[in-house]
Amino acid sequence: MTGARMGRLCNSAVALAALLLLSGCSGTSTRTPARSAPTGPSREVLTNGLRVIIQEHQASDVVALHLWVGVGGRDEAPAERGFSHFAEHMLFKGTERRAPGFVDREIESVGGRTNAGTSWDYTFYYILLPASQTVKGIEILSDMVFNSAFDERELSREREVVFEEIRLGEDNPRSYLGRRLYELTFRGQAYGYPVLGDPDMLRASSRETLRGYYSRHYVPDNMTLVVVGAVRPEEVRAAVARTFAAPPALGYRRATPPSPRPLDESYREVRPRPERQSSIGLAWLAPRLGDRDMFATDLLAHILGGSQSSRLNQILRERLRLVTSVRASYSALQGAGVLSVTALCEPDDVEKVEGTVLAQVKRIQDEGVSHAERDRAVTAAESQHAFAIETAEGRAYAYGFAETLWTLEGELRYLEGIRAVTPEQIREAARRYLSAANARLVLSPRDRVR
């Protein structure tokens, strides 16, 4: 499964409106004084560098276990394209102690489920279990990430599964547009290569090359374990000490992604597709995750095309009836950001749709947005935040994402940043980021492409 979270930041980096509580375990972690808010998550760092976040969440008798690794598509050398995603698949195919099929035997047999996701910036694994199985789940995760077997026969079988994922992605016009728009926007750069990988490089991969990649990146000082649910924190800490504390730190230092190259008029493509309608995607470089402008840019994307009442939906779909669908979204990556507008329309209407989008961008740059638009966007962010962290699983995802790519405290204070944005700051974000050149991708029926 590829797990890149596209869409606005409030969908991918949700926040908890509480203060961060920092604590530690004697003998296995560095201890930071507690700050307040005893119901918030605790965060500690084991002596081998592994970060552990724990929160009691009594809404239901389940536990969400997430293991996040700071490795993804942007970390791959040219001969390793797709290795992060391929390794993710292999961690479910047996360990030195557990034969293939352990997911069915040990997780699903007790009512649990598990999956994983890979993006350009991260790989994560999750197990959702009855709370009584917390310790067992922690043991399984530790075994998976430190002792995966990479069996030759399983490797061959799973390679074909990945190829099928690639084929399915090519067949879906919406995912194809999103993926190709990123490839165009970051052409020749780390974020411009597909997370699923290069089929030629995957065919050439061997047990030795893939396991070597896994061994370099799957080290404790590049991992975060998140435990959220109806748990006893001291029991969790004891289980973590038994299973995750032994592997030594290796001094892991992840390379910082370079700043993206500016766009120009050469970032324009038309690609043939079998569908009868056309799709258009426009993309601008935007703030990276953690940048001071990300809050204003998030609200800007919502006002442009993040809801049925947004400007582009009201004009293009409801008033002019030029599009079947239109959407604006902001994706904040660790090393870059993208604000994009995508639309589905008739082939003859592509130019009209593009012109209308650019006219609305110019209008915001010139006239700004109203207080009512700003307030609706803030309310939408608050609602999505509340929905996203309603479950233990949602909270675990939010904490793991933030700790791996940003900061946990920044994530917990996310709504404070959103609520502080003014209409003038939204206008300034439009001027700063949407005045530059943009990438343009059109998917057109084959008989329309010369």
Disulfide bonds with the S-S distance in Angstrom:
none
